[in-house]
Amino acid sequence: MILYFSGTGNSHYVANRIASATHDSLFSICQQMKDHQHGPIFSKTPLVFVLPTYGWRIPRMVEQWIEDTSFEGNLSAYFILTCGTGTGNAVGYCASLCRKKGFSFMGLSSIIMPENYIAMFPVPDAKQAAAIIQAAEPHISSSAERIHRQEPLPKEPISLIGRLESAVANPVLYACFIRAKGFYATDACVGCGQCEVLCPTNNITLLDGTPQWANHCIHCMACICRCPQEAIEYKKRSLGKPRYFLNP
Ligand SMILES: Cc1cc2nc3c(=O)[nH]c(=O)nc-3n(C[C@H](O)[C@H](O)[C@H](O)COP(=O)(O)O)c2cc1C
């Protein structure tokens, strides 16, 4: 079973590619989180978690969802992390999550995809994004083949900096940056409610046709990047930047 979480489409795209190469089914963690569902989830095939990297680890709310959810059947677990540049020591934290859950850890692949963190960094334009995705294709295919053969994924090297990013920079990112304060809708908003539907944590509600953000945002960038009117901004940081979304 290919379980994915995706804000802006990268992980959904990779999950689709793996599902078709392994003839396995897709399962949306976003929808489960939105619906406050925690299984039980039964899978005959290994669990393949396809997730974005947030602060050199898997997104905290997804980790919590995995911890709180009961899984039955095949309890081998693969982790495929899409990222802009790297996953630090996410592998160490995924292995430890597997120990907690009684999963047999089958390894982690880091797949470099276009950066989506428009609230912090520049994001690529369409041409740059296409080139990054094309470069990722062989890695996606080789990971899918290994999963199909139920072989462990090759170990990736972890640098000292990578360990520090996951252990030290991750808590700093959550403490200082990951919050909803800063998002706002501009006059271009037509009140279509797409942001409310897309938000995986039900953090957005429309008040008199205008989106309002509560305080359990996970910075997935779905609202700002997928607004059909490009009517959402984050402080001054997103002004003038292209929106990034990959159609899975
Ligand atoms: C809150 C946040 C934190 C991120 N942290 C990292 C990171 O630590 N390392 C990295 O390489 N990319 C990081 N990124 C980039 C995403 O992991 C990457 O673009 C991913 O493919 C997005 O997947 P999605 O389109 O499925 O949401 C971060 C993005 C966001 C929104």
The ligand as an ORCA input file, in Angstrom:
! r2SCAN-3c Opt
* xyz 0 1
  C       7.636     23.388      5.975
  C       8.600     22.878      4.930
  C       9.843     22.403      5.319
  C      10.723     21.906      4.357
  N      11.921     21.390      4.773
  C      12.757     20.855      3.868
  C      13.986     20.260      4.284
  O      14.291     20.169      5.467
  N      14.810     19.770      3.338
  C      14.502     19.838      2.004
  O      15.307     19.404      1.174
  N      13.324     20.344      1.577
  C      12.433     20.840      2.473
  N      11.237     21.348      2.054
  C      10.850     21.204      0.630
  C       9.879     20.025      0.424
  O      10.241     18.922      1.213
  C       9.820     19.552     -1.033
  O       9.617     20.592     -1.935
  C       8.757     18.474     -1.181
  O       8.998     17.773     -2.372
  C       7.320     19.011     -1.189
  O       6.454     17.915     -1.328
  P       4.896     18.041     -1.656
  O       4.795     18.776     -2.982
  O       4.450     16.625     -1.799
  O       4.246     18.764     -0.559
  C      10.359     21.882      2.984
  C       9.114     22.379      2.604
  C       8.234     22.875      3.552
  C       6.906     23.389      3.108
*
